[in-house]
Amino acid sequence: MATYEYDCSRCGRFETHQPMGTASDSHHCPECGRPARRVFSAPHLTTAPEQLRAALDREQRCREEPEVVAEVPRKQPVPQPHRALSRLPRP
Ligand SMILES: [Zn+2]
């Protein structure tokens, strides 16, 4: 089920819960019965975990405004194994 928002010209906005993809462009107002037009609003992301919201924001930013680098990143030094590992028995 998904939440869809409609705007009645007389009573204001209300929400309906319908299976995803089945919402029509208009819906009868539950108070006055007049046709109300569908309103598109941002999904309810405030209840999503903060890490998920940050990942979604980063993904959208990356798609719309990708970071541009001016030079090739420097080669990172290869980490050396800890010297204690050399004393371990070899197979
Ligand atoms: Zn109404």
PDB file of the backbone (N, CA, C, O) and the ligand in Angstrom, with CONECT records:
HET     ZN  A 101       1
ATOM      1  N   MET A   1       0.851  -1.194   0.000  1.00  0.00           N
ATOM      2  CA  MET A   1       0.000   0.000   0.000  1.00  0.00           C
ATOM      3  C   MET A   1       0.884   1.240   0.000  1.00  0.00           C
ATOM      4  O   MET A   1       1.946   1.284   0.621  1.00  0.00           O
ATOM      5  N   ALA A   2       0.401   2.242  -0.722  1.00  0.00           N
ATOM      6  CA  ALA A   2       1.119   3.512  -0.780  1.00  0.00           C
ATOM      7  C   ALA A   2       0.167   4.625  -0.364  1.00  0.00           C
ATOM      8  O   ALA A   2      -1.052   4.485  -0.465  1.00  0.00           O
ATOM      9  N   THR A   3       0.728   5.713   0.096  1.00  0.00           N
ATOM     10  CA  THR A   3      -0.064   6.854   0.510  1.00  0.00           C
ATOM     11  C   THR A   3      -0.109   7.873  -0.624  1.00  0.00           C
ATOM     12  O   THR A   3       0.929   8.273  -1.151  1.00  0.00           O
ATOM     13  N   TYR A   4      -1.308   8.284  -0.992  1.00  0.00           N
ATOM     14  CA  TYR A   4      -1.481   9.291  -2.038  1.00  0.00           C
ATOM     15  C   TYR A   4      -2.218  10.481  -1.439  1.00  0.00           C
ATOM     16  O   TYR A   4      -3.106  10.326  -0.601  1.00  0.00           O
ATOM     17  N   GLU A   5      -1.833  11.662  -1.884  1.00  0.00           N
ATOM     18  CA  GLU A   5      -2.405  12.877  -1.331  1.00  0.00           C
ATOM     19  C   GLU A   5      -3.286  13.559  -2.380  1.00  0.00           C
ATOM     20  O   GLU A   5      -2.918  13.670  -3.549  1.00  0.00           O
ATOM     21  N   TYR A   6      -4.456  14.012  -1.931  1.00  0.00           N
ATOM     22  CA  TYR A   6      -5.397  14.714  -2.809  1.00  0.00           C
ATOM     23  C   TYR A   6      -5.763  16.043  -2.168  1.00  0.00           C
ATOM     24  O   TYR A   6      -5.670  16.216  -0.952  1.00  0.00           O
ATOM     25  N   ASP A   7      -6.185  16.988  -3.025  1.00  0.00           N
ATOM     26  CA  ASP A   7      -6.539  18.318  -2.548  1.00  0.00           C
ATOM     27  C   ASP A   7      -7.968  18.640  -2.962  1.00  0.00           C
ATOM     28  O   ASP A   7      -8.259  18.799  -4.148  1.00  0.00           O
ATOM     29  N   CYS A   8      -8.856  18.734  -1.978  1.00  0.00           N
ATOM     30  CA  CYS A   8     -10.239  19.132  -2.230  1.00  0.00           C
ATOM     31  C   CYS A   8     -10.298  20.652  -2.186  1.00  0.00           C
ATOM     32  O   CYS A   8      -9.764  21.272  -1.266  1.00  0.00           O
ATOM     33  N   SER A   9     -10.949  21.254  -3.182  1.00  0.00           N
ATOM     34  CA  SER A   9     -11.009  22.718  -3.234  1.00  0.00           C
ATOM     35  C   SER A   9     -11.814  23.292  -2.070  1.00  0.00           C
ATOM     36  O   SER A   9     -11.650  24.464  -1.733  1.00  0.00           O
ATOM     37  N   ARG A  10     -12.667  22.500  -1.460  1.00  0.00           N
ATOM     38  CA  ARG A  10     -13.488  22.994  -0.361  1.00  0.00           C
ATOM     39  C   ARG A  10     -12.900  22.605   1.011  1.00  0.00           C
ATOM     40  O   ARG A  10     -12.874  23.427   1.928  1.00  0.00           O
ATOM     41  N   CYS A  11     -12.431  21.357   1.148  1.00  0.00           N
ATOM     42  CA  CYS A  11     -12.049  20.843   2.470  1.00  0.00           C
ATOM     43  C   CYS A  11     -10.531  20.795   2.705  1.00  0.00           C
ATOM     44  O   CYS A  11     -10.088  20.646   3.844  1.00  0.00           O
ATOM     45  N   GLY A  12      -9.755  20.917   1.663  1.00  0.00           N
ATOM     46  CA  GLY A  12      -8.311  20.866   1.854  1.00  0.00           C
ATOM     47  C   GLY A  12      -7.742  19.506   1.500  1.00  0.00           C
ATOM     48  O   GLY A  12      -8.376  18.706   0.812  1.00  0.00           O
ATOM     49  N   ARG A  13      -6.547  19.265   1.979  1.00  0.00           N
ATOM     50  CA  ARG A  13      -5.825  18.037   1.603  1.00  0.00           C
ATOM     51  C   ARG A  13      -6.215  16.850   2.474  1.00  0.00           C
ATOM     52  O   ARG A  13      -6.540  16.997   3.653  1.00  0.00           O
ATOM     53  N   PHE A  14      -6.174  15.667   1.859  1.00  0.00           N
ATOM     54  CA  PHE A  14      -6.385  14.418   2.594  1.00  0.00           C
ATOM     55  C   PHE A  14      -5.572  13.330   1.924  1.00  0.00           C
ATOM     56  O   PHE A  14      -5.147  13.471   0.777  1.00  0.00           O
ATOM     57  N   GLU A  15      -5.360  12.256   2.641  1.00  0.00           N
ATOM     58  CA  GLU A  15      -4.544  11.150   2.131  1.00  0.00           C
ATOM     59  C   GLU A  15      -5.390   9.899   1.977  1.00  0.00           C
ATOM     60  O   GLU A  15      -6.343   9.675   2.722  1.00  0.00           O
ATOM     61  N   THR A  16      -5.020   9.088   0.993  1.00  0.00           N
ATOM     62  CA  THR A  16      -5.660   7.782   0.811  1.00  0.00           C
ATOM     63  C   THR A  16      -4.563   6.728   0.754  1.00  0.00           C
ATOM     64  O   THR A  16      -3.432   7.018   0.365  1.00  0.00           O
ATOM     65  N   HIS A  17      -4.900   5.519   1.139  1.00  0.00           N
ATOM     66  CA  HIS A  17      -3.968   4.397   1.078  1.00  0.00           C
ATOM     67  C   HIS A  17      -4.496   3.411   0.043  1.00  0.00           C
ATOM     68  O   HIS A  17      -5.564   2.820   0.203  1.00  0.00           O
ATOM     69  N   GLN A  18      -3.719   3.251  -1.018  1.00  0.00           N
ATOM     70  CA  GLN A  18      -4.118   2.374  -2.117  1.00  0.00           C
ATOM     71  C   GLN A  18      -2.911   1.566  -2.549  1.00  0.00           C
ATOM     72  O   GLN A  18      -1.774   1.934  -2.254  1.00  0.00           O
ATOM     73  N   PRO A  19      -3.157   0.454  -3.254  1.00  0.00           N
ATOM     74  CA  PRO A  19      -2.011  -0.308  -3.773  1.00  0.00           C
ATOM     75  C   PRO A  19      -1.168   0.570  -4.701  1.00  0.00           C
ATOM     76  O   PRO A  19      -1.694   1.420  -5.420  1.00  0.00           O
ATOM     77  N   MET A  20       0.131   0.350  -4.672  1.00  0.00           N
ATOM     78  CA  MET A  20       1.056   1.186  -5.430  1.00  0.00           C
ATOM     79  C   MET A  20       0.728   1.149  -6.929  1.00  0.00           C
ATOM     80  O   MET A  20       0.528   0.080  -7.505  1.00  0.00           O
ATOM     81  N   GLY A  21       0.678   2.321  -7.540  1.00  0.00           N
ATOM     82  CA  GLY A  21       0.437   2.425  -8.968  1.00  0.00           C
ATOM     83  C   GLY A  21      -1.024   2.450  -9.366  1.00  0.00           C
ATOM     84  O   GLY A  21      -1.330   2.484 -10.558  1.00  0.00           O
ATOM     85  N   THR A  22      -1.944   2.433  -8.397  1.00  0.00           N
ATOM     86  CA  THR A  22      -3.365   2.397  -8.741  1.00  0.00           C
ATOM     87  C   THR A  22      -4.060   3.728  -8.485  1.00  0.00           C
ATOM     88  O   THR A  22      -5.271   3.826  -8.680  1.00  0.00           O
ATOM     89  N   ALA A  23      -3.335   4.750  -8.057  1.00  0.00           N
ATOM     90  CA  ALA A  23      -3.969   6.027  -7.739  1.00  0.00           C
ATOM     91  C   ALA A  23      -4.400   6.732  -9.014  1.00  0.00           C
ATOM     92  O   ALA A  23      -3.644   6.797  -9.983  1.00  0.00           O
ATOM     93  N   SER A  24      -5.624   7.263  -9.010  1.00  0.00           N
ATOM     94  CA  SER A  24      -6.118   8.006 -10.164  1.00  0.00           C
ATOM     95  C   SER A  24      -5.822   9.491  -9.969  1.00  0.00           C
ATOM     96  O   SER A  24      -5.373   9.915  -8.904  1.00  0.00           O
ATOM     97  N   ASP A  25      -6.084  10.275 -11.019  1.00  0.00           N
ATOM     98  CA  ASP A  25      -5.797  11.705 -10.947  1.00  0.00           C
ATOM     99  C   ASP A  25      -6.777  12.441 -10.042  1.00  0.00           C
ATOM    100  O   ASP A  25      -6.482  13.539  -9.572  1.00  0.00           O
ATOM    101  N   SER A  26      -7.953  11.838  -9.791  1.00  0.00           N
ATOM    102  CA  SER A  26      -8.900  12.474  -8.884  1.00  0.00           C
ATOM    103  C   SER A  26      -9.504  11.415  -7.973  1.00  0.00           C
ATOM    104  O   SER A  26      -9.531  10.229  -8.303  1.00  0.00           O
ATOM    105  N   HIS A  27      -9.987  11.867  -6.823  1.00  0.00           N
ATOM    106  CA  HIS A  27     -10.555  10.964  -5.824  1.00  0.00           C
ATOM    107  C   HIS A  27     -11.674  11.727  -5.121  1.00  0.00           C
ATOM    108  O   HIS A  27     -11.563  12.935  -4.911  1.00  0.00           O
ATOM    109  N   HIS A  28     -12.738  11.039  -4.761  1.00  0.00           N
ATOM    110  CA  HIS A  28     -13.842  11.718  -4.081  1.00  0.00           C
ATOM    111  C   HIS A  28     -13.421  12.091  -2.669  1.00  0.00           C
ATOM    112  O   HIS A  28     -12.864  11.274  -1.935  1.00  0.00           O
ATOM    113  N   CYS A  29     -13.693  13.324  -2.303  1.00  0.00           N
ATOM    114  CA  CYS A  29     -13.361  13.814  -0.969  1.00  0.00           C
ATOM    115  C   CYS A  29     -14.179  13.043   0.063  1.00  0.00           C
ATOM    116  O   CYS A  29     -15.389  12.898  -0.110  1.00  0.00           O
ATOM    117  N   PRO A  30     -13.553  12.541   1.134  1.00  0.00           N
ATOM    118  CA  PRO A  30     -14.297  11.777   2.135  1.00  0.00           C
ATOM    119  C   PRO A  30     -15.284  12.643   2.936  1.00  0.00           C
ATOM    120  O   PRO A  30     -16.194  12.108   3.571  1.00  0.00           O
ATOM    121  N   GLU A  31     -15.114  13.964   2.912  1.00  0.00           N
ATOM    122  CA  GLU A  31     -16.004  14.822   3.702  1.00  0.00           C
ATOM    123  C   GLU A  31     -17.184  15.351   2.891  1.00  0.00           C
ATOM    124  O   GLU A  31     -18.330  15.271   3.332  1.00  0.00           O
ATOM    125  N   CYS A  32     -16.898  15.899   1.695  1.00  0.00           N
ATOM    126  CA  CYS A  32     -17.979  16.507   0.921  1.00  0.00           C
ATOM    127  C   CYS A  32     -18.353  15.695  -0.319  1.00  0.00           C
ATOM    128  O   CYS A  32     -19.392  15.948  -0.929  1.00  0.00           O
ATOM    129  N   GLY A  33     -17.527  14.730  -0.697  1.00  0.00           N
ATOM    130  CA  GLY A  33     -17.852  13.881  -1.834  1.00  0.00           C
ATOM    131  C   GLY A  33     -17.507  14.479  -3.190  1.00  0.00           C
ATOM    132  O   GLY A  33     -17.704  13.825  -4.214  1.00  0.00           O
ATOM    133  N   ARG A  34     -17.002  15.694  -3.218  1.00  0.00           N
ATOM    134  CA  ARG A  34     -16.636  16.320  -4.490  1.00  0.00           C
ATOM    135  C   ARG A  34     -15.321  15.734  -4.969  1.00  0.00           C
ATOM    136  O   ARG A  34     -14.530  15.246  -4.162  1.00  0.00           O
ATOM    137  N   PRO A  35     -15.076  15.777  -6.287  1.00  0.00           N
ATOM    138  CA  PRO A  35     -13.804  15.264  -6.795  1.00  0.00           C
ATOM    139  C   PRO A  35     -12.644  16.163  -6.353  1.00  0.00           C
ATOM    140  O   PRO A  35     -12.712  17.389  -6.441  1.00  0.00           O
ATOM    141  N   ALA A  36     -11.592  15.517  -5.880  1.00  0.00           N
ATOM    142  CA  ALA A  36     -10.387  16.245  -5.461  1.00  0.00           C
ATOM    143  C   ALA A  36      -9.253  15.809  -6.370  1.00  0.00           C
ATOM    144  O   ALA A  36      -9.168  14.646  -6.767  1.00  0.00           O
ATOM    145  N   ARG A  37      -8.388  16.748  -6.693  1.00  0.00           N
ATOM    146  CA  ARG A  37      -7.291  16.411  -7.614  1.00  0.00           C
ATOM    147  C   ARG A  37      -6.088  15.915  -6.827  1.00  0.00           C
ATOM    148  O   ARG A  37      -5.863  16.293  -5.678  1.00  0.00           O
ATOM    149  N   ARG A  38      -5.337  15.067  -7.482  1.00  0.00           N
ATOM    150  CA  ARG A  38      -4.163  14.465  -6.848  1.00  0.00           C
ATOM    151  C   ARG A  38      -3.036  15.490  -6.709  1.00  0.00           C
ATOM    152  O   ARG A  38      -2.822  16.322  -7.591  1.00  0.00           O
ATOM    153  N   VAL A  39      -2.334  15.414  -5.607  1.00  0.00           N
ATOM    154  CA  VAL A  39      -1.206  16.302  -5.339  1.00  0.00           C
ATOM    155  C   VAL A  39       0.035  15.436  -5.201  1.00  0.00           C
ATOM    156  O   VAL A  39       0.027  14.427  -4.496  1.00  0.00           O
ATOM    157  N   PHE A  40       1.089  15.835  -5.872  1.00  0.00           N
ATOM    158  CA  PHE A  40       2.344  15.091  -5.771  1.00  0.00           C
ATOM    159  C   PHE A  40       3.231  15.773  -4.741  1.00  0.00           C
ATOM    160  O   PHE A  40       3.524  16.964  -4.845  1.00  0.00           O
ATOM    161  N   SER A  41       3.646  15.015  -3.762  1.00  0.00           N
ATOM    162  CA  SER A  41       4.494  15.574  -2.713  1.00  0.00           C
ATOM    163  C   SER A  41       5.692  14.659  -2.500  1.00  0.00           C
ATOM    164  O   SER A  41       5.734  13.536  -3.003  1.00  0.00           O
ATOM    165  N   ALA A  42       6.659  15.159  -1.749  1.00  0.00           N
ATOM    166  CA  ALA A  42       7.866  14.383  -1.477  1.00  0.00           C
ATOM    167  C   ALA A  42       7.497  13.146  -0.666  1.00  0.00           C
ATOM    168  O   ALA A  42       6.606  13.204   0.182  1.00  0.00           O
ATOM    169  N   PRO A  43       8.170  12.033  -0.918  1.00  0.00           N
ATOM    170  CA  PRO A  43       7.878  10.840  -0.120  1.00  0.00           C
ATOM    171  C   PRO A  43       8.237  11.061   1.339  1.00  0.00           C
ATOM    172  O   PRO A  43       9.073  11.903   1.666  1.00  0.00           O
ATOM    173  N   HIS A  44       7.598  10.296   2.206  1.00  0.00           N
ATOM    174  CA  HIS A  44       7.820  10.457   3.641  1.00  0.00           C
ATOM    175  C   HIS A  44       9.161   9.846   4.030  1.00  0.00           C
ATOM    176  O   HIS A  44       9.230   8.707   4.492  1.00  0.00           O
ATOM    177  N   LEU A  45      10.210  10.612   3.839  1.00  0.00           N
ATOM    178  CA  LEU A  45      11.537  10.096   4.133  1.00  0.00           C
ATOM    179  C   LEU A  45      11.981  10.413   5.551  1.00  0.00           C
ATOM    180  O   LEU A  45      13.028   9.942   5.994  1.00  0.00           O
ATOM    181  N   THR A  46      11.196  11.207   6.266  1.00  0.00           N
ATOM    182  CA  THR A  46      11.629  11.580   7.601  1.00  0.00           C
ATOM    183  C   THR A  46      11.648  10.384   8.540  1.00  0.00           C
ATOM    184  O   THR A  46      12.353  10.398   9.548  1.00  0.00           O
ATOM    185  N   THR A  47      10.880   9.352   8.218  1.00  0.00           N
ATOM    186  CA  THR A  47      10.877   8.176   9.081  1.00  0.00           C
ATOM    187  C   THR A  47      11.984   7.194   8.700  1.00  0.00           C
ATOM    188  O   THR A  47      12.215   6.211   9.405  1.00  0.00           O
ATOM    189  N   ALA A  48      12.670   7.461   7.580  1.00  0.00           N
ATOM    190  CA  ALA A  48      13.752   6.581   7.157  1.00  0.00           C
ATOM    191  C   ALA A  48      14.969   6.805   8.058  1.00  0.00           C
ATOM    192  O   ALA A  48      15.171   7.909   8.563  1.00  0.00           O
ATOM    193  N   PRO A  49      15.773   5.769   8.258  1.00  0.00           N
ATOM    194  CA  PRO A  49      16.971   5.943   9.068  1.00  0.00           C
ATOM    195  C   PRO A  49      17.893   7.006   8.455  1.00  0.00           C
ATOM    196  O   PRO A  49      17.918   7.208   7.241  1.00  0.00           O
ATOM    197  N   GLU A  50      18.646   7.674   9.329  1.00  0.00           N
ATOM    198  CA  GLU A  50      19.490   8.779   8.873  1.00  0.00           C
ATOM    199  C   GLU A  50      20.516   8.327   7.839  1.00  0.00           C
ATOM    200  O   GLU A  50      20.782   9.047   6.877  1.00  0.00           O
ATOM    201  N   GLN A  51      21.099   7.130   8.029  1.00  0.00           N
ATOM    202  CA  GLN A  51      22.093   6.648   7.063  1.00  0.00           C
ATOM    203  C   GLN A  51      21.466   6.438   5.693  1.00  0.00           C
ATOM    204  O   GLN A  51      22.099   6.706   4.672  1.00  0.00           O
ATOM    205  N   LEU A  52      20.215   5.955   5.662  1.00  0.00           N
ATOM    206  CA  LEU A  52      19.532   5.753   4.381  1.00  0.00           C
ATOM    207  C   LEU A  52      19.257   7.086   3.716  1.00  0.00           C
ATOM    208  O   LEU A  52      19.459   7.235   2.511  1.00  0.00           O
ATOM    209  N   ARG A  53      18.793   8.067   4.500  1.00  0.00           N
ATOM    210  CA  ARG A  53      18.539   9.391   3.923  1.00  0.00           C
ATOM    211  C   ARG A  53      19.819   9.998   3.376  1.00  0.00           C
ATOM    212  O   ARG A  53      19.811  10.592   2.297  1.00  0.00           O
ATOM    213  N   ALA A  54      20.934   9.855   4.114  1.00  0.00           N
ATOM    214  CA  ALA A  54      22.216  10.400   3.645  1.00  0.00           C
ATOM    215  C   ALA A  54      22.638   9.720   2.352  1.00  0.00           C
ATOM    216  O   ALA A  54      23.142  10.375   1.440  1.00  0.00           O
ATOM    217  N   ALA A  55      22.433   8.401   2.267  1.00  0.00           N
ATOM    218  CA  ALA A  55      22.810   7.676   1.047  1.00  0.00           C
ATOM    219  C   ALA A  55      21.945   8.110  -0.128  1.00  0.00           C
ATOM    220  O   ALA A  55      22.444   8.259  -1.244  1.00  0.00           O
ATOM    221  N   LEU A  56      20.649   8.313   0.112  1.00  0.00           N
ATOM    222  CA  LEU A  56      19.754   8.755  -0.967  1.00  0.00           C
ATOM    223  C   LEU A  56      20.127  10.152  -1.428  1.00  0.00           C
ATOM    224  O   LEU A  56      20.139  10.429  -2.628  1.00  0.00           O
ATOM    225  N   ASP A  57      20.436  11.044  -0.475  1.00  0.00           N
ATOM    226  CA  ASP A  57      20.845  12.403  -0.839  1.00  0.00           C
ATOM    227  C   ASP A  57      22.134  12.374  -1.649  1.00  0.00           C
ATOM    228  O   ASP A  57      22.254  13.074  -2.654  1.00  0.00           O
ATOM    229  N   ARG A  58      23.099  11.564  -1.213  1.00  0.00           N
ATOM    230  CA  ARG A  58      24.377  11.470  -1.906  1.00  0.00           C
ATOM    231  C   ARG A  58      24.192  10.911  -3.320  1.00  0.00           C
ATOM    232  O   ARG A  58      24.819  11.381  -4.270  1.00  0.00           O
ATOM    233  N   GLU A  59      23.332   9.914  -3.447  1.00  0.00           N
ATOM    234  CA  GLU A  59      23.074   9.313  -4.755  1.00  0.00           C
ATOM    235  C   GLU A  59      22.431  10.324  -5.693  1.00  0.00           C
ATOM    236  O   GLU A  59      22.793  10.402  -6.866  1.00  0.00           O
ATOM    237  N   GLN A  60      21.466  11.108  -5.174  1.00  0.00           N
ATOM    238  CA  GLN A  60      20.810  12.105  -6.016  1.00  0.00           C
ATOM    239  C   GLN A  60      21.779  13.222  -6.388  1.00  0.00           C
ATOM    240  O   GLN A  60      21.781  13.685  -7.529  1.00  0.00           O
ATOM    241  N   ARG A  61      22.607  13.659  -5.431  1.00  0.00           N
ATOM    242  CA  ARG A  61      23.594  14.707  -5.719  1.00  0.00           C
ATOM    243  C   ARG A  61      24.579  14.225  -6.770  1.00  0.00           C
ATOM    244  O   ARG A  61      24.963  14.980  -7.663  1.00  0.00           O
ATOM    245  N   CYS A  62      24.988  12.969  -6.663  1.00  0.00           N
ATOM    246  CA  CYS A  62      25.952  12.395  -7.599  1.00  0.00           C
ATOM    247  C   CYS A  62      25.358  12.352  -9.007  1.00  0.00           C
ATOM    248  O   CYS A  62      26.074  12.531  -9.992  1.00  0.00           O
ATOM    249  N   ARG A  63      24.065  12.118  -9.095  1.00  0.00           N
ATOM    250  CA  ARG A  63      23.411  12.042 -10.402  1.00  0.00           C
ATOM    251  C   ARG A  63      23.251  13.433 -11.007  1.00  0.00           C
ATOM    252  O   ARG A  63      23.428  13.606 -12.213  1.00  0.00           O
ATOM    253  N   GLU A  64      22.916  14.429 -10.182  1.00  0.00           N
ATOM    254  CA  GLU A  64      22.625  15.760 -10.708  1.00  0.00           C
ATOM    255  C   GLU A  64      23.857  16.654 -10.769  1.00  0.00           C
ATOM    256  O   GLU A  64      24.012  17.420 -11.720  1.00  0.00           O
ATOM    257  N   GLU A  65      24.724  16.570  -9.784  1.00  0.00           N
ATOM    258  CA  GLU A  65      25.903  17.418  -9.736  1.00  0.00           C
ATOM    259  C   GLU A  65      27.113  16.568  -9.369  1.00  0.00           C
ATOM    260  O   GLU A  65      27.621  16.661  -8.252  1.00  0.00           O
ATOM    261  N   PRO A  66      27.579  15.742 -10.303  1.00  0.00           N
ATOM    262  CA  PRO A  66      28.717  14.882  -9.949  1.00  0.00           C
ATOM    263  C   PRO A  66      29.956  15.704  -9.626  1.00  0.00           C
ATOM    264  O   PRO A  66      30.200  16.756 -10.217  1.00  0.00           O
ATOM    265  N   GLU A  67      30.731  15.195  -8.672  1.00  0.00           N
ATOM    266  CA  GLU A  67      31.961  15.885  -8.298  1.00  0.00           C
ATOM    267  C   GLU A  67      32.956  15.753  -9.441  1.00  0.00           C
ATOM    268  O   GLU A  67      33.111  14.684 -10.030  1.00  0.00           O
ATOM    269  N   VAL A  68      33.627  16.862  -9.742  1.00  0.00           N
ATOM    270  CA  VAL A  68      34.604  16.871 -10.824  1.00  0.00           C
ATOM    271  C   VAL A  68      35.978  17.070 -10.202  1.00  0.00           C
ATOM    272  O   VAL A  68      36.174  17.971  -9.387  1.00  0.00           O
ATOM    273  N   VAL A  69      36.924  16.228 -10.587  1.00  0.00           N
ATOM    274  CA  VAL A  69      38.276  16.374 -10.061  1.00  0.00           C
ATOM    275  C   VAL A  69      39.136  17.067 -11.113  1.00  0.00           C
ATOM    276  O   VAL A  69      38.933  16.886 -12.313  1.00  0.00           O
ATOM    277  N   ALA A  70      40.099  17.862 -10.650  1.00  0.00           N
ATOM    278  CA  ALA A  70      40.963  18.608 -11.560  1.00  0.00           C
ATOM    279  C   ALA A  70      42.209  17.815 -11.923  1.00  0.00           C
ATOM    280  O   ALA A  70      42.854  18.101 -12.932  1.00  0.00           O
ATOM    281  N   GLU A  71      42.556  16.811 -11.102  1.00  0.00           N
ATOM    282  CA  GLU A  71      43.738  16.015 -11.392  1.00  0.00           C
ATOM    283  C   GLU A  71      43.499  14.574 -10.961  1.00  0.00           C
ATOM    284  O   GLU A  71      42.584  14.276 -10.193  1.00  0.00           O
ATOM    285  N   VAL A  72      44.345  13.695 -11.475  1.00  0.00           N
ATOM    286  CA  VAL A  72      44.231  12.290 -11.124  1.00  0.00           C
ATOM    287  C   VAL A  72      44.639  12.130  -9.664  1.00  0.00           C
ATOM    288  O   VAL A  72      45.657  12.684  -9.248  1.00  0.00           O
ATOM    289  N   PRO A  73      43.870  11.386  -8.882  1.00  0.00           N
ATOM    290  CA  PRO A  73      44.242  11.206  -7.472  1.00  0.00           C
ATOM    291  C   PRO A  73      45.625  10.564  -7.350  1.00  0.00           C
ATOM    292  O   PRO A  73      46.016   9.730  -8.166  1.00  0.00           O
ATOM    293  N   ARG A  74      46.363  10.981  -6.295  1.00  0.00           N
ATOM    294  CA  ARG A  74      47.696  10.404  -6.077  1.00  0.00           C
ATOM    295  C   ARG A  74      47.589   8.930  -5.740  1.00  0.00           C
ATOM    296  O   ARG A  74      46.592   8.459  -5.192  1.00  0.00           O
ATOM    297  N   LYS A  75      48.648   8.222  -6.084  1.00  0.00           N
ATOM    298  CA  LYS A  75      48.688   6.801  -5.776  1.00  0.00           C
ATOM    299  C   LYS A  75      48.883   6.637  -4.266  1.00  0.00           C
ATOM    300  O   LYS A  75      49.783   7.226  -3.668  1.00  0.00           O
ATOM    301  N   GLN A  76      48.024   5.833  -3.682  1.00  0.00           N
ATOM    302  CA  GLN A  76      48.098   5.624  -2.243  1.00  0.00           C
ATOM    303  C   GLN A  76      49.225   4.637  -1.936  1.00  0.00           C
ATOM    304  O   GLN A  76      49.385   3.650  -2.654  1.00  0.00           O
ATOM    305  N   PRO A  77      50.012   4.885  -0.878  1.00  0.00           N
ATOM    306  CA  PRO A  77      51.053   3.922  -0.520  1.00  0.00           C
ATOM    307  C   PRO A  77      50.449   2.584  -0.100  1.00  0.00           C
ATOM    308  O   PRO A  77      49.417   2.530   0.568  1.00  0.00           O
ATOM    309  N   VAL A  78      51.111   1.520  -0.505  1.00  0.00           N
ATOM    310  CA  VAL A  78      50.634   0.181  -0.169  1.00  0.00           C
ATOM    311  C   VAL A  78      50.958  -0.072   1.303  1.00  0.00           C
ATOM    312  O   VAL A  78      52.115   0.054   1.704  1.00  0.00           O
ATOM    313  N   PRO A  79      49.965  -0.424   2.110  1.00  0.00           N
ATOM    314  CA  PRO A  79      50.236  -0.652   3.531  1.00  0.00           C
ATOM    315  C   PRO A  79      51.125  -1.898   3.713  1.00  0.00           C
ATOM    316  O   PRO A  79      50.900  -2.944   3.105  1.00  0.00           O
ATOM    317  N   GLN A  80      52.133  -1.741   4.567  1.00  0.00           N
ATOM    318  CA  GLN A  80      53.034  -2.855   4.840  1.00  0.00           C
ATOM    319  C   GLN A  80      52.406  -3.757   5.905  1.00  0.00           C
ATOM    320  O   GLN A  80      51.756  -3.269   6.829  1.00  0.00           O
ATOM    321  N   PRO A  81      52.603  -5.079   5.774  1.00  0.00           N
ATOM    322  CA  PRO A  81      52.068  -5.966   6.811  1.00  0.00           C
ATOM    323  C   PRO A  81      52.791  -5.717   8.140  1.00  0.00           C
ATOM    324  O   PRO A  81      53.956  -5.320   8.158  1.00  0.00           O
ATOM    325  N   HIS A  82      52.107  -5.947   9.215  1.00  0.00           N
ATOM    326  CA  HIS A  82      52.687  -5.734  10.535  1.00  0.00           C
ATOM    327  C   HIS A  82      53.909  -6.637  10.695  1.00  0.00           C
ATOM    328  O   HIS A  82      53.896  -7.793  10.274  1.00  0.00           O
ATOM    329  N   ARG A  83      54.972  -6.094  11.312  1.00  0.00           N
ATOM    330  CA  ARG A  83      56.225  -6.863  11.393  1.00  0.00           C
ATOM    331  C   ARG A  83      56.089  -8.125  12.234  1.00  0.00           C
ATOM    332  O   ARG A  83      56.887  -9.050  12.077  1.00  0.00           O
ATOM    333  N   ALA A  84      55.118  -8.188  13.105  1.00  0.00           N
ATOM    334  CA  ALA A  84      54.923  -9.398  13.908  1.00  0.00           C
ATOM    335  C   ALA A  84      54.456 -10.568  13.047  1.00  0.00           C
ATOM    336  O   ALA A  84      54.639 -11.729  13.415  1.00  0.00           O
ATOM    337  N   LEU A  85      53.851 -10.256  11.896  1.00  0.00           N
ATOM    338  CA  LEU A  85      53.357 -11.324  11.023  1.00  0.00           C
ATOM    339  C   LEU A  85      54.516 -12.133  10.435  1.00  0.00           C
ATOM    340  O   LEU A  85      54.329 -13.298  10.086  1.00  0.00           O
ATOM    341  N   SER A  86      55.708 -11.539  10.317  1.00  0.00           N
ATOM    342  CA  SER A  86      56.843 -12.253   9.733  1.00  0.00           C
ATOM    343  C   SER A  86      57.331 -13.378  10.665  1.00  0.00           C
ATOM    344  O   SER A  86      58.002 -14.303  10.208  1.00  0.00           O
ATOM    345  N   ARG A  87      57.009 -13.308  11.933  1.00  0.00           N
ATOM    346  CA  ARG A  87      57.447 -14.338  12.894  1.00  0.00           C
ATOM    347  C   ARG A  87      56.485 -15.513  12.954  1.00  0.00           C
ATOM    348  O   ARG A  87      56.774 -16.510  13.616  1.00  0.00           O
ATOM    349  N   LEU A  88      55.353 -15.415  12.280  1.00  0.00           N
ATOM    350  CA  LEU A  88      54.399 -16.523  12.298  1.00  0.00           C
ATOM    351  C   LEU A  88      54.930 -17.670  11.456  1.00  0.00           C
ATOM    352  O   LEU A  88      55.593 -17.428  10.448  1.00  0.00           O
ATOM    353  N   PRO A  89      54.657 -18.917  11.842  1.00  0.00           N
ATOM    354  CA  PRO A  89      55.125 -20.071  11.050  1.00  0.00           C
ATOM    355  C   PRO A  89      54.470 -20.075   9.671  1.00  0.00           C
ATOM    356  O   PRO A  89      53.290 -19.761   9.518  1.00  0.00           O
ATOM    357  N   ARG A  90      55.268 -20.436   8.684  1.00  0.00           N
ATOM    358  CA  ARG A  90      54.790 -20.527   7.295  1.00  0.00           C
ATOM    359  C   ARG A  90      54.319 -21.944   7.029  1.00  0.00           C
ATOM    360  O   ARG A  90      54.876 -22.886   7.594  1.00  0.00           O
ATOM    361  N   PRO A  91      53.330 -22.122   6.205  1.00  0.00           N
ATOM    362  CA  PRO A  91      52.872 -23.478   5.885  1.00  0.00           C
ATOM    363  C   PRO A  91      53.860 -24.209   4.974  1.00  0.00           C
ATOM    364  O   PRO A  91      53.627 -25.362   4.609  1.00  0.00           O
TER     365      PRO A  91
HETATM  366 ZN    ZN A 101     -14.222  18.097   0.278  1.00  0.00          ZN2+
END
